[in-house]
Amino acid sequence: MNQVITFGEVLMRISPLGNKKFVQSNAVEFYFGGTEVNVGISIANFGGDVKHISCISDDFIGDTAISYLNKFSVDTSSIVRSQRPLGVYFLEVGAVMRPSSISYNRSHSSFSEILPAMVNWEKALENGKWFHWTGITPALNKGSQQTLLAALKLARKKGMTVSADPTYRSGLWKYGENPKEVLAELMQYSTIFIGGVNEINELLETEYSFSNEDFIKASKHLINEYPTIEKVFDKIRTSINSSWHKMKARMWNGMEFKETEELDITHIVDRIGTGDAFAAGVIHGLQNFDDYKAMEFGNAACAIKHTYAGDVNYANEQDVMGILQGNTTGRFNR
């Protein structure tokens, strides 16, 4: 009964090699990812027991995606298959003052076909201790929103911890539902909030600033509005340019505010999935450490993800602990 359950779309990412634009290159590389699966694989790399639930194409691409998840010991037994293709996105990786660019091809993907009746949630959650969801999944289509809602209702009935990362991306909500109303309903079944002032402002229609004082006020307001929420964890990114960022994190756990030291990331290899790495670090941390160390672990996990190409954080617990212990010089391990 210790499984972390993640639910969301698995995507294939296609990029030109290096920092090239597509017009510069006829050679590409691919990775598998997707917000929730990135979280799941990262937790598995930390030593956690993880199951990912999705709807994946019933072809050799889908088989390859499932094989990729299995490589990290992620349980794929509750994944359902579809005759539609796997979702794809195309990424041009920026550098220095040139930003990265993304184009999605997921409107008619296999995951867009998912419906509540396709997933046996009672069986899927039978070993579950923790359920993680993000605002990406309910934004995609009515079926994924309803399937997620069914999962959350059962997860809370079973007493599972539910973490929410209600990322709001206006460009995804195209099926006629009101995003605030949908997210508000899902938040009623959540206990840990992984997000910042932006997300709270979207949910509550408020205008809190990014100061620590307003973060505390926003967190208290959120908990007052959604009493099931116990703790709020936020990452703060300072972008010098596309290749150089600084990361720190802060939290309100209902009793006290704390924040981490800032980590300097001077040569970014890949920014995709870094927020997912933070969420995974916090989730793993809350299951193994106190709140402050969980936040520190999440921030260090986010930072080290910037050094790996692809959507997934390949760091293990020891790698992240090394960052927390001040080992940031990149010297050889011998």
C-alpha positions, 0 to 999 in steps of 0.5 A: 500500500505504498504506491505513488499513482500518476495519471496523464498523457505520455508524449513523444518529444522530437527535437533537432540535435543540439540547439538547432532549429528544424530548418537547420537540420534533417537529423532529430532525436526523440524522448518520451515524457509528459508532465505526470509521467515525468513525475512518476519516473523521477520518483521511481529513480529515487527508489519509490514504487510508482504506477502510471496510468494513461491511454497509449497507442496500440502500435510499436510506438506505444509498445516502445513508450511502455518499454521506456516506462518499464525500464525505470520499474514504473508499473504500467499494468493499468495503462489502456490502449487505443487505435489513435496515435501517441501524442507528439510535441516538437521542441527547438531548444534555445540558447542564451538570449534565444528562447526555446519553442514548442509545437504540440500535436496531441488534439487527436492522440490516444489519450484524447480518447480516454473515458472514465469507464476505460480505467478500473480505478478500484484495481488501479488504486488498490496499492496506492498511498499517494495520487498526483495530478496536474492541471494539464490533464483536465485541460485536454478534453472532457474525457480526461477531466472526468476520468481524473475526477473519478480517480480523485474521488476514490483516492480520497475515499481510500484515504490517499494523500493527493498532491495537486500541481494545477498548472494553468495553460490557457491554450489547452482549454478548448473543449468548452469547460470553464477552467476555474470551475473544473480546477476548483472541483478537483482541488476539493479532493487534494491535500498537498498544493505544489504551485505558487502565487500564479496558480493561486491567483488563477484559482481564487481570482486574486492579485497577490504579488510574488513577495514572501509576505503575499505568498503566505497570505495567498497560501492561507487564503487557499487553505481557507478556501480549500480546507483539505489542503495542508501544505503549499510548496512553490519553486521560484525561478530567476531567468538570467537568459535561456542558458542561466537560471537560479532556483529556490523554493518556499513553503507554507505548511499551515504553521510556518514559512520557510525558504531554501538557499538559491541554486545557480544553474549557469549552463542549462542542458535542458529545461523541460521537465524541471517543474516536474522534477521539483514536484517529484522531489517534494513528493518523495521528500514528504514521504521520507523527510520533514517538510523543510528537507522535503522542500530542499530536496525538491529544489535540488532535484529541480536544479539537477534536472537542468543537466539532463537532456530529455523530459525526465530527471535521471538523478537518484536520491544520492545524486540529489543529496549530493547537491544538498551537501554542497557538492555543486562543483561537478568534479569527477566521482572516483 
